[in-house]
Amino acid sequence: MKEYLENYEEVLKAQNSSDQGLSTGEAEKRLAQYGKNKLKEAKKDSILKRFLKELSDPMILILIAAAIISGITAFYQGESFADVIIIIAVVIINAVLGVVQEGKAEAAIAALQEIAAASSKVLRDGKIVTLKSEDLVPGDIVVLEAGDAVPADGRIIESASMKIEEAALTGESVPVNKAAELLSLGGQKDIPLGDRKNMVYMGSTVVYGRGKAVLTGTGMDTEMGKIASALAQAKDEETPLQLKLNQLSKILTVLVLGICAVIFAVGLMRSGFNGSSILNSFMVAVSLAVAAIPEGLAAVVTIVLSIGVTNMSKRNAIIRKLTAVETLGCTQIICSDKTGTLTQNRMTVVDHVADDEKELETAMALCSDSEWDAEANQAIGEPTECALVNDAAKNGLLKPELKAAWPRAGEAPFDSMRKMMSTVHKAADGTIIQYTKGAPDEVLKLCTRAMVNGSAVEMTDEIRASILAANKSMADRALRVLCAAKRNWSSMPESTEPEFLEQDLTYVGLSGMIDPVRPEVKTAIAECREAGIRPIMITGDHKDTAVAIGMELGIITSPDQAITGAQLDDLSDEEFARRITEFSVYARVQPEHKVRIVNGWKARGKITAMTGDGVNDAPSIKSADIGVGMGITGTDVTKNVADMVLADDNFATIVSAVEEGRRIYANIRKAIQFLLASNLAEVLAIFFSTLIGFTILKPVHLLWINLITDCFPALALGMEKSESDIMKQKPRDPKEGIFAGGMGFDVFFQGFIVTVLVMVSYLVGHYVESGVWEFVNSPDGTTMAFLTLSMVEIFHSLNMRSRRGSIFTLKTRNNFLFGAMVVSLILTTAVIEVPFLAAAFEFTPIGLHEYAIALGLAVLIIPIMEVVKAVQRKLGK
């Protein structure tokens, strides 16, 4: 059936639906029949494929090669296969952990996508409800408004100046005018997709007006579904930090392989080229490779990021792009809408200025798209319009009764450029009246008369001045003011275009409403300033209202710090760039002003966040470093281009997200520093011992340490709570590298100190065993060095809870880290003390005094680092 060639009544009949929509029961049946309204996703790798992918890492392949060579040698020489078994076991455990960690990260991201899933307004059981777009079925009636993404293909049954952008399907960027009328072939065999004016398609966006459509195809049965295979599917994106770490891993791999080759060659030249010396030299080289590569680094970063964004979602900040997490920590400017973000978005009319308040309330209620919910006994819809409909209802003017008496016969929908909307109503007796509501200064420009003492009189300068004075009086009290006007018609207007309707109007009155500021926002603003972040308020309200709110919140201290969109237009780009720091409140702005403000701050090198909810906010949100969409009032368009969506539309949530972003980044750096310092210590220990001529640790020992005492504490560091001064620090420079802020020195110094402690432990072990102070092969020395290296890394993870602060001044506890410490201590002790494990790892039993010395040397890392941090803090000041 070609729905665009049929009357919509026939389409409704074919879909077994009605203009009241489907029943809930019928919709559930159809959902089971047709499936979810979404395109097929790219097939995910199987667990086996993921497992094999983990094994394909170059370092893992080297380990497997080492195990094979070691196994062959053991077989021919009749030796134990313990090394082979342990290496293979560790490799398998590492691969399994990698698969599990990847699965957890994917699950966290999937959960976020579920939270951020698109929604649509649908008629079910005759009522408008909001549902997930994926739950829509053929026959559903969807209600479309400016800013909505079209959720599926459908036949339009009602259109009020609706325009839809269909570039994703047709390549045509100019919005298409849509109507419910039947199309004619006009001699053509068929009508091209781009000319089907009475159809809507998945993947397109409503940019103007409103309408309704009955769905005719969902999911893969849509036009978008037909070309789904040609569409670019969402790819796993890597953050700048992850890209830097990948580069670091590649550099480390090349360096390590080079060093391994040198060590292997040196070993062969020293001991000759017999079979056992080749194997020993190869195993030493493998030890160095194992020691140098922080296998858990990428996994730790991915998991910490995914857990972090999941935590953010619990605090109402839904991160749509992982890159946003890093950028949040650098945010220097937050440009925020006022209504609903800085305020409660609970508008209530508290004042009127009108010749006839009843007529004013009637005009305001009819010239709005909010409807009356009889069950809830209140209006539903956009908050400002709800306030007007509720205000009329208080005086007995219920919206359903007004609509019955004055049905809407035409309209010019609201537009942010005109700052007004108009509706035309025709009574049963043929009387036709137009109501217009909008910004007082804009509506008054179009008024030639005013209602005074029950009559329409000519608009004079005196009357206009008194109206503007009343408007300013309300605005000075932080009220949002709307103006209503009317126009009588003898017959239906020839056109409903704004230019035709909105002229020669008669002023009716003003309604003033209040939207109280959110109580938590004032504290959030103060926190922003302390964190080196500048808050900026952008609103379409009158300048007086904006100044009153801005001063109440502490965004500005003087009216001179506020500017209107008109005044902004008078500034050249050069002058605005020079004076941009003077302004923190922008009033009466239009969408293009927002883009200019964002670009102005970005030109000064500032990392800028921008909030928005309307379709016209999309360009500025996309231009910003951090685009923030509103989860409650935001349109699909703004949510789709945003990096972050606020589930509660609250400014304080942005500040909370910035803090969380800083915490995540700081914790990732702590984990990186910990892992690199630990691995550097292992490298230096292997390198020095090889040059001296003894084996301090074997590959299996290092594998165990990297698996148990590296990865788990690193993950635990990723769970560390924010340090108390994290929001008292200036925003991080986004251009800074991984090793900025002295981290490169910290890694080298800490790695060197750990190496010294491990070498001393080995030396003590050999002395206890032989009574001689020298570096030669020693079972006791190896056992003590293993114990010290394992535990010094655990104790060092405590140091890393704060890169500069003393761990004895931290007021929070990291139970994950303490848990990792206990587990590591138990497992490390078991490997040394349990006979069959000790034999497998080639450890020798050590006495209690040796155990105590090894632990004592490991604990020394804490006081050493406390002294170093104290010096760094002093130098930092």
N, C-alpha and C positions, 0 to 999 in steps of 0.2 A: 504493500500500500504506500503510495506517495502522498504523505499527509499534507504537504504544501499545496496539493491540487484538490484538497477536500475542504469543505466547511469544517470549522473546528467542532461543531456539534456532531458531525459524522465521525471525527477522530475520537471524541469522547466516547461515542457509542462503540466504536471498534475496540477501544481499550477497556470497555466495560467499566467506565468511570463516569463521574458527574462533576459539575462545577463546584461541588462541595468536597471533592476529593474522595479518597478511599477510606474504608473503615480500617481500624488497626488490625483486626483479624485477617481481612483480605490482603493487606499489605504484607503481613507475616507469611501468608501462603505464597505470595508472589516472590518474596525474597528467597524462599526455599526453592522456588521453581527457576528463577532467573539468576540467582547468586548475587554477590555483592556488586555494587556499582563502582567498580574500579578496574583499571587496566591490569593485565597480567604483569606480574613482576618478573624481573630477570631471575632465572633459576639459580639458586644458591648452591655453592659447592657442598658435596657430601662430606660427612665426617671423615671418611677414609681419605678423600682428596685433601682436606685440610690437614690431616695428620701427615700425609706424604709431603705436603708443602712445608710443614714445620721441619721435616727431615732434610729438605733440600737446601737449607742454609749452609753456606760454604764451611763454616766452623764445625757444624754438626757432621758434615760429610768427612772432614778431616778426622773427627773423633771415631766415626764408623770405620774409616780406613785404618786408624790406629788399633781399633779393637780386632779387626780382621788379621792384621799383621801379627799382633800380639797372640792371637788365637792359634795361628799357623805355627809360630815359634814355640808356643807352649806345647802344642801337639807333638812336634818333632823332638823336643827336648824333654818331654815327659814332665813338664812343670804344671803348676796349678792354673786353672782357668779363671781364677778369682778376678783378675784385672779385666778380662774380657766381659765377664758377667756384670761387673759393677759399671763399666763404661756403657754397655748396652742398656742396662737398667736405668741409669741416669739419663741417657739420651731419650729413652721411651717416656720416662717420667716428665722430662722437660717438654717433649712434644705434646704429651697429654695435657699438661698444664697450659701450654700455648693455645691448644684447641679450646679448652675450657674457658680461658681468659678471653679469647676472641669471641666466644659464644656469649659470655656475660656482657662484653662491651656492645655487641650487636643487640642483645636483649634490652639493654639500657636505652640505646638509640631508638629501637623499635617502640619502646614504651613512650618515649618523648614524641615520636611521630604520631602515636595514638592520641596523646593529649592534644597535639596541635592539629588534629585531623579537621578538614574543612567541614563546615556545617551549612545547612540550608533551611529556609523557612518553607514549610509544607502544610497543605491543608489535609488534616486527618480528622475524620469524624466531624467534619464541618468547622473545625477550629484550626487556627494557625499555630503550629508548633515548630520548634527548632530541633532538627535531627542531624545526625552525621550524614554527610552526602553519600557515603558508601552504602547507607541503608535505604536509599531511594529505589523505587521499583517503577516499571512501566505502568502508567495510569495515575501516578501521583500528580497532584497539582502543586507546582512550586511557585512561590511568590518571589519576584525579582525586584531589586531596587538598585540604584546607582551604587557601584562598589562591589556588587555581588559577582562571584564567579558562577557561571552557568554550570550546574552539576552534571547534566546529561542532555541528550537530544530531546527536543520537545516541540510541539505545535503551540504557537501563541494563541491564547484565548482572550487576552485583554492586554492592551498597551496604552500607556499614557506618555506620549512623547519619548518612548523608550529607544535608546541608541545603544548598540552593542559593538564592541571592538572584536573582530574575528580574525586578526592577523595570524594567529597560530594555525588556522585552517586555510585561509584564503591568501595570506600574504598581503592583504589590503589593510594598511594602517588606519585609514579613515573610518571612523565609526559608522555603522549602518543603521538607518532609520528602520524601526521594526513596527509592524502593525498586525492586527488579527485578520484582516481581510483576505478573501480567497484570491489566489494568484491565477493568472491566465497564461497558457502556453504561448499564445500570440504567434502561432505558426511554427514554434520550435518543437523539436522532439522531446526535449526535457528542459528544465530550468537549472542553470548552473548553481552550484552551492552558494556562491557569493551573492546571488540574486534572490535567494529564498527569504524574502522579507518577513514571512510569517512563521519562520522557524528559528529556534535557538539551538546552539550546539555546545557540547562539552568542550572546555578549553577556551571559551570566549568569556568576555567580561562586560557587564552592564556599566556603561559610563555615564548614562543620563536617563532620567525618567524612571518609570516603574512598569511592572506588568505581571501577568500570570501566564503559565504554560502548562500543558498536560504532557507528561513525559511519554515519549514513544520508543525510546531506546536507551538502555543503560549499559555500563561496563564496556565489554568488547563489542557490543552491538551498536555502539555509537560511531559516528564518522571518525572520531578520534581513535576509537578502537580499531578501525579498519587500517589505520596507518600507524598503529602502535609500534610495530616492529621497526618503523623508520624513525621513531622518536628517540631522542637521546634519553636513556634511562638515568636515574639518579646514581651518581658514582660516589664511592667512598672518598670523601675529601680529607686531605691531610692539612693540619694546621701548619703555620710557618715554623712553629717549634718542632713539630714532627719532621718536617722537611730538613731542618737544620740537623736534627739528630740522625736522620738517615745519611746525610752527608758526612757527619762525624763518624758514624759506624763504618762507612766506606773507607774513609781516611785511616781509621784505626785498623781495619782489615788489611789494607795495603801495607801499613807500617809494620804490623805484627808479622805478616807473611815474610816481609823483608828481614826483620830481626830473626825470625825463626830459621830462615835460610842460612843466615850468618852463624847462628848458634849451632845449627846442624853441621855446617861445614867445619867450624872450630872443633866440635866434638869428634868428628871423623879424623881430622888431622892429629888430634891428641892421642886417640886410642887405636888408630889403625882402621883398616877397611874390612875387618872380619864381620861375620853375620851378627854377633851379639852387640858389637859396638855400633853398627848401623842402626839396630833396633833401639839401643839405649839413646843414641843421639836423636833419633826420630821421636822417641817418647819425650825427651827433654824439650824438643821444639814444639811438640803438641802441648806439653804443659804450659809453655809460654803463651801459645795461642789461646788456650782455655783461660789462662789467667788474665789476658789482656782484653778479651772481648766481653763487655757487660751484656750477656745474653738476655737478661731480663729488662733492659732499658726501654726498648720500644713497647713491650707489653705493659710495663709499669706506667708509662706516659699515657697510653691509650686507656687503660683501666681507670687511672686517676681522673682523666678528662671525662670519661663516660659516667663515672660515679658522681663527679662534680656537677655535671649538667643535670643528672637525675635529682641531686639535692636541690639544685636551683628550681627545678620544676615543682618540688614540694613547697618552695617559698614563692610560688606563683610567677616565676620567671622561666618561660619555656624557650630554651635555646634551640634555634632551628639550624644554625651553622656552627660547627665546632670552632671555626676561626674566631667567632665572637667571644669565646671564653678568654682568649689571650688579649684581644683588643679591649675588653672590658677593664682589665687591670691598668690600661694606659689612658682611660678616658679622662679628658681635661675639661670638656664642655658638655653640658647636658641641656639641650634645647627641648622644652616640654610644652605641650598643650596645657591650657588651664583647666578647661571643663572636664571633669571626670578623672583627671590625673592628679592635679593639685587640689581639686575640690571633690566633693562627695558624689557629684552627678545625681543629686536628688533635688531637682529644681522644684520650687514651690512659689506660686504667685503670691506676693505679699502686698502689692500696691497697684492701683489703677489711676489713670488720668483720662477721663472720657466724659462726653456730654451725656451718654447713655451707657452705663456699665453693662447692661444686659446685651445691648447690641455689640459692644466690644467683645464680650465673652462668646457670643454666638459666632462672630466673625473669626475669632481665634480658634475656636473648636472646629468649625467647618473647614477652615483653611489649614488643615493639618492632616497628616496621614496616620496619627495614632488612633487606635480603636478602643472601645469600651469593653472591658471584661466583666460581665455581669456577676460571675461567680466570685471573682476577687474584689468586685466593687471598686475597681480602679482602672485607669487607662493603661494600655500596654503599647510600647513602641519607643521612639526616640525620646529621651528624658525631657527635653525642652517642650516638645509638643505634648507629652503626657501631662506636664504641669498645667498647660493651657486647657486641656480637656478636663482634667480634674477640677480646675478652677471653675469652669462652666458648670460642671456637675454639682458642685457645692451649692449653686444657686438654682438648682432644678433643671438645668439645661443639659440633659443627657445626650451624648453623641448619637446613639441609635435613633432617638426621637428627632433630633435635628436633621439627621441624614434622611429620615423618612419624609420630613416636611420639605427639605431642600436637597434633593439628590444631586450628586455631582455630575455635571454634564460635560465638563472640559477642565483642563488644567495646564499650567506652565510650571513644572516641578521646580523645587528649590535648586538654586545654583549658587556656588560660593562666589562667583564673579559678580552676580547681580545682588547677592545677599537678600534674596526674597523669593517667595513663591506666590502663585495666584491660582484660585479655583473658581470655576463658573458653576452656578447652581440654578436649576430650573424647577419651580414649584408646580404643583398640579394645575394651578389656574393659569399657567403660562408665564408667570413673572420670572424674570431672569436677573440674577444679581451676581456680581463678581466680588470676591474678597481677596485682598492681597495683604500678606504679612511679611515683615522682615526688619532689617536694621532701620531704626528711625531716620537717620540722616539720609539714607538711600530712598526710602519710601516717600519721605516728605518732598524730595526733589520732583516727584511725579504727581504731587497733589496740587490741584488748582482750586479746590474747595475744602471746607471743613465743616463738621457738624457742630453747630452752636445753638443751644436752646431748641433742639428738636428739628432744626432746619439746616440745609446745606447752604452755607454762605461762601462768598469768594474768599480765598486764602489771601490774607494781607500779611505784610511784614510784621505787624504787631502780633497777629495770631501765631505766625510761624515762630517768632521770637519766644512767645510764651510756651509753646510746645517744646522748643529746644531747651528752654530753661528748666522745664519739668523733667525732661530727659536727663539733663546734667545733674539735677538734684537727686534723682534716683541712682544714677551712675556713681555719684560721689558716695553713696551708701553701699557701694559694691553690688548693686542690683544689676542684673542683666535685663535690658529693656528691649521690647519688641513693639513695633508700631503696626496698627491695623488700618486698612483703608478699604473703600468699596467703590464699585462702579455699577450703575444700573444700565441694562440693555433692553431695547425694545424687541430684539430678536437674537437668536443665537449668534455669537461672534463668527465672522467668516474664517478666522484663524485663531489658534490658541498659542501662536508664537508669542514669547514675552514682549517683543517690540510692539506687537499689535495690542495686546491686552493691557500692558502696564503703562498707561498714560491717561491724563485727564481724570485722576483719581480724587476721591473725597476722603479726607482724613476722618477716622473714627475714634482712635484713642491709643493710649500706651498701656502696656502691662509690664510691671517690674517684678522680677523673680530673683530669688536668692539661691545660690548653690554654695553651701557652707564649705570652707576649706577642710581638708582632711586633717584631723588632729595630729596625726603622726608626721605630716609633711614638714611642719616647721622644724622639728628635730632633724629630719632628713636633710633639709636645706643647710642647717648649721653643720651637720656632719660632712656634707659636701665641701663646704668652705674649708673645714679643718683638714680635709683630705686633698686640698689643692685643686678641687673641681669647681668650676664656675657654673651655677644654675642660671638658665635663661628661660623666661616665660614668653610664650608666643600665643596670642589669642585673637579671635575675631571680634572680641568685645570692644566697647567704647573705651577710649584711652583713660577716662576718669575711673571706670570700673577696674581696668587692668592695673592702674597705679595703686588703687586702694588695696587690691588683693596682693600685689607685689610687695607693698610696704608692710602689710600684715604678716606676710610669710618671711620677710627679711631678705627678699631677693634684691630689692633696691632700698635706698635710704632717702631718695629724693625724686620728685617727679621729673627732674631733668634727665634721669637715667632711663626714661621711657620715650619711645618714638612710635609714630603711626606708620602704616604702610604708605600713606600718601607722602609723608615727610621723607620716607626712605626712597621713594621714587624721585624725589628732588635731589638726592645725593648722587653724584657720579660714582663710578666704581672706585676711582682713586680716593675720593673723599671718604667714602664709606669704609674702605680698607684702612684708612688712617684713623677714623673715628669709631670703629666697631667696638673697641673696648669701653666706650662711654655708655653703651646701652645694654641693659639686662632685661628690659620688658619691651615687647613689640605688640602693639595693638592695631586692630582693624587691618590685619594682614590678609593677603591673598596667597594662594599656593606658590606662585613664582617668587614671592618674597622669602618663603621658607628656604627654597633652594639657594637663594642669594645669601641668606644668613649663614647657612651651612657651609657654602663654598667660601664665604668670607673668612670664617674661622679656620677652615682647612688650609686656606692660602697662607695663614699665619703659622701653619705647622701644628695646629692643635687637633688632637683626636676628639672628634665630635660625635655625640649621640643625638638623635632626633626622634621624637615620638610623633605619632599621628594615627588617625583613625579613618579619615575619609579617603575616597578614591583619589582626590586631588592632592593628598599628602604623599602619595606613592613616589613621585619624583624626588622629593626632599629626603624621604626615608632611604631611597636607593642611593642618593648622593652621599649620605652620612657614613662615617666609619662604622657606626653602630646604628642600624635602623631598628626602631622599636615600634611594634604594632600593638594596638589595643585589642585584648582578647574578648572584651565584652561589647564595646561599641564599635570596634574596628571592622572595616569591610574586608572581604576576602582578598581584595587586591593588595591592601596594605599589609595584611598578614603574610601574603605570599612573597612580598619583596623584603620583608623584615628579617633581620638577623635574630631578633628576640621578640617574643610576644608576651605581654603582661596579662596573665590570667585575671588579675583584679584591677587592671587599668590604673594602678597606684604608683605615683612618683617614688614613694618610699621603697617600692619593690626594685626600682632601677638602682637606687643607692645600695640596697641589699645585694643585688646582683653584681655590682661593681666590687663590693667587699668580697663576695664569693669568688669572683674572677681573680682578684688579687691573691686570695688564699690559695686557690688552685695553682696559679702560676708559681707562687712562692714555694708551695709544697713540691711541685714538680722539680723545681731547681734544687731543693734540698735532696730529693731522691736522686737526681742526676749527680750532684756533688758527692753524695754518699757512695753511689755505685762506682763512679770513676776513681775516687780516692781509694776505695777498697780494691778495685782491680789493678790500679797502679801499684799498690803495695804488693800484690801478688806477683806482678811483673818484675818489680825491682828485686823481690826476694829470690825469684827463680833466676833472674839475670845475674845477680851478684854471686849466688851460690854456684851457678854454672861456671862463671869466670874463675872462682876460687878453686873449684874442682870437686864439689860434693853435691848430692841431691837432697834438697831441703824438703820438697814435697813432690808427690807424683800427680799425674793428670787426674786420677780418680779422687784424690784429696781435694784438688781445686774445684772439680766438678761439684763435689758435695758442698763445699763452702759457697760456691756461686748459687747453687740451687736452694740451700737451706738458710744460710746466714746473710745472703745478699738480697735475694728477691723479696722475701717476706717482710723484713724490716723496711725495705724501700717502699713496698706497698703500704705498710703501716704509716710511714712518713707522709704518704699522700693523703691520709685521713686526718692529719694533724689539724687542730682547730686554729682559727686565726690568732695571730699574736696580738696582744692588747693595743699595740700602736700601729696596726696595719692601715687604719684609716686616718692616721695622723702623718703619714708619709706622703710625699709628692707622687703624682702618677709616674709610672715607669716609662722611660723613653722607649717607644716601640722599635727603634732602630738598634737598640743595644743587643749584643750577641749573648750567647749562652754563658760565656765566661766573664760577662761584665760585672763590675762591682767587686773586683778582686777574687772572683770565684776560681780563676785559673791558678792563682797563687795558693788559694786554700786547698785545691785538689792536690797540687804537687806537695805542699808542705805536709798535709795530713797523710798522704800516701807514704811519704818519706818517714814520718814518725812511726807509723804502723810497721813499716819494714824494719826499722831499728829494733822495735819491741819484739818482733817475731825472730829476728836474727839473734838477739840476746837470749830469748827463750830457748832456741836451738842450742846455743853455746852452753847454757846452764844444764840442759838435758844431757848433753855429751859429757860435761864435767861430772855430773852425778853418776853417770854410767861408768866413766873411765878414770875420773880423777885428773883429767888433763884438759886444759883450756885450749882447744883448737877446733877448727872447722874441718871435720872429716865426716864421712858417712856414719850416722849414728841412729839406731832405732829409737832410743829414748829422745834424742834431739828432734827427730821427725814428729814423734807423738806430741811432745810439748809444743813444738812450733805450730802444729795443726790446731791444738787446743787454744793456744794464744791467738792465732790468726782468726779462728772462728769467733772467739769471744770478744776480741778487741773490736771486731766489726760490729758485733751486737752492741757493745758499750758505746762505740762511736755513733751508732744510730741515735742514742740518747742525746749526744752533743748536737746532732743535726736537727733536733726539734726547733732550734733557733740558730740561724747562721751567725748572729752576732751577740744575742742575749745570753745571759747565764741561765743554765737549765734549772738552777736552784731558785730562780725568781719567777718561773712560769707558774701561772695560776690555774692552768688547765691540765687535765690528765689525758694521755693517749693510751687507752686500754688495748687498742690493737697492737701498739708497739710493745707494751709489756707482755702481752700474750705471745707475740713473735719471739721475744727474748726467752721466755720460759720454755717454749717448744724447742727453740734452737739449742738451749742449754741441755735439755733432756736428751735430744737426738744426738748431739755431739758427744755427750757423756756415754750414751749407749754404744756409739760406734767405737769408742776407746775401751770401754769396760766389758761389754758383752763378748765373750770369747770368740764365737764364730764370726761376728762382725769385725772384731779386732783383727782376726786372722785374715779375713778377706781383704781388709784395708792395709794389712801388714803393719799393724800397730803393736807395740810391746807394752805390757802392763807397766804402769808408773805408780810410784808411791803417792801417799796423800800429800806429802810435803812438795813433791814435784807438781802435783795437781794444783796446790795452793799457789806455788810460785808462778805457774803459767797463768792462772786467773788473776793473780796480783799484778803481773805485767800488763795483762789486758785492761784491767781497771785503770791503770796509769793514764790511759788516753783521756780520761775525763778531767783530772786536774791539769794535765798539760794543756788541753784545749781551753779550759777555763782561763788559764793565764794568758794564752794567745788572744782569746776573745777580749779580755780586759784591755790588753794593749791596743787591739784594733779599735775598740770603742773609744779609747783615749785619743788615738791618732785621728779617728773619724771626727771628733769634736773640734 
